[in-house]
């Protein structure tokens, strides 16, 4: 029960659309409604990522709450909660979480720290002035949607058919200064980031 309580206390809060400041999601009403027709491709990516992460955060929070109640004898310990408890005690990500999460082979402690970083990245985008200059691709549920969104934004800005666009990659022997600084600041996966400024 102590481990479940600790994980609950360290679990990031839900990503609320009403947190959006300065146009990250365009206009957001007090009840969190967004004018979908006015969103850019990357704003739609952000909105979909919010939904994916919130589904995961709700699953984790709800199952941890139920596990604590079951361990304390307030709730009947179901077979699903027994499997979750066994997974947590072995340091594994419970299947209840894995089925709504991004693919990962990390043990529970690393997975949980990674979840905090991913939610932190999405939250910083949500409350920021616009999309980040660099996207750490592994932090997304749907990396392809980020890449497609970047192509669509470029195509609209330069009035070029998106079908004519593609990505060009240059592998570096050494990371550039910005990527190295980001890695030192704790942004794991910075070498897999894509740069979006022009």
N, C-alpha and C positions, 0 to 999 in steps of 0.2 A: 504494500500500500504506500510505503514511503517513496519508492521509485516512481509510482504512478503520480503521486502528489507533486514530486519534483518536476517530472515531465510536464504536468499540467501547468505548473507555475512558469515554466520556461517556454511554453507554447506561444507562438506569436498570435496576436489577436487577428480577427477576420479583417480582410481588406475591404473597406467600405467605399463605395462609389462616392459618398459624400466627403471623403477625405481629399478628393481631387481638387487641387488648387491651380490657379493660373492656367486653366485650359487643358490639363492633361486628358480630360475626357469631354472637352467642350463645356457646355452648360449642363450642370447637374442640379436637379431639383432637390428640395429638402428631404424628400422621401427616396432619393437615390435614382430617380429615373433620368435616362440619358436620351437625347435626341439622336437616334441611331443614324439618321440620314445625313447628319452633319459631321460625322466622324471620319477621320482619315484612316488609311489602311493600318497604320501603326497604332492608332487609338483603338481600333477594333481588336487588334492583337492584344493590347493591354486589357481590354474588357474581357476577352476570352480567357486570358491568363488569370484574371481576378476570379472568374467563375471556377476554373480548375483548382486554384489554390484554396479557395473557400470551401469547395467540396471536400478537399483533403483535410483542411483544418477542422471542419465540422466533424468529420469521421474520427479524427484523432481525439478531439476534445470529448466527443460523446462517448467513445469507447473507454477512454481513460476515466471519465466520470462514472460510467457503469462498473468498470473494474474496481474502482475504489469502494463503491457501494456494495459490490458483491463480496469483496474481501472483508469489509466491516460487518457483513451479515444482513445488510438492509435490503439487498436485492439478491434474487436467486442466481447462483453462479451457473450460467448456461454453458454448454459445451463450447460455444464460440468464445466466450470469455475465458474458459479454461485454456483453450489453445492460445489465446492472446497472452494470458499470464505466462504460460510456458515459453512462448517466444520472447517475451520481454525479459524473463529470467535468464534465458540463454543468450541475450544480447542480440536478438534477431528482430527485424522489422516484422510486426504482426501482419498476417495475410489480410486482415481487415483494412489495414492502411495501404498495403502494397497494391491491392486491386484498384484503388482510386488515386494512386501516386504515380509519379514519373518512374521510369525504369531505373533501378539502382541495385547494386550488389553489396552496398556498404553495410557494415554492422549497425546496430541500432544507435549507438552513441554518435558515430560519424554521420549517419543518415539524419539524425535529429539536428545536429549542428548545421548540416547542409541545408535542411529545410529552413532553418532560421535565416541563413544567408540568402536563400532564394526569395523568401518572403520579404526580407529587407530590401533586396534589389528591386522587386516589383513595387514595394511601397515607396521607395525613393523616386521611382518613375511616376507613380500615381500622384505624389504630392509635389513633384518638381515643376519646372518651367516648360517642360516638353520632353520628348524622348531623350534618353541618355545619348551621349556622344558615342559610346561603345556598348554593345550588347554582349553579355557573357552567355553564349548560346546554351551551354549545359544548364543554365538556370531556368530554362523554359520547358513547359510541357510539350509544346509544339514548335520546335526550332524552325521547321520549314515555313511556318506561318510568318515568323519574323523575317526570314529571307525574302519571302514573297512580298511582304509588306514594304520592305526597303525598296525592292524593285518597282513596285507600284507607285510609291511616293516619288521616286526618281523619274519614272515614266510620265507622271502627271506634271511634275515640275518642268521637265524639259520637252514636253509634248512629243514623246517618242513612244511608239507602240511597245508595250511591255514584252511582247514576243521577240523583239530585237535585242533585248537586254540579257546579260548573263553576268555571272561573277567571274572575276579573274583573281587568281590566288598567287601570291609570291611567298614561298617558304623561306623563312629567315633562319640563318645559322644562330643568330643571337636575337633575343627579343628587342624591340625598339624601346626607347627610354620610357614612353608612356605606359607600355604594357609591363615593363619591369617595375615601374613605380606602383602600378595598380596591384601587381602580384605581391610586392612588399607590403602594401597596405592591407592585404588580406583578401583581395578579390581573386579567389581560386578560379582557375580557368581563364585568366586574362589572356593567355596565349591563344585561346579559342574565341576571343572576342572579335566582333566585326566593327569596323570603324564606319560611322555613318555620316560624318560631316563632309562637306564638299569644299 
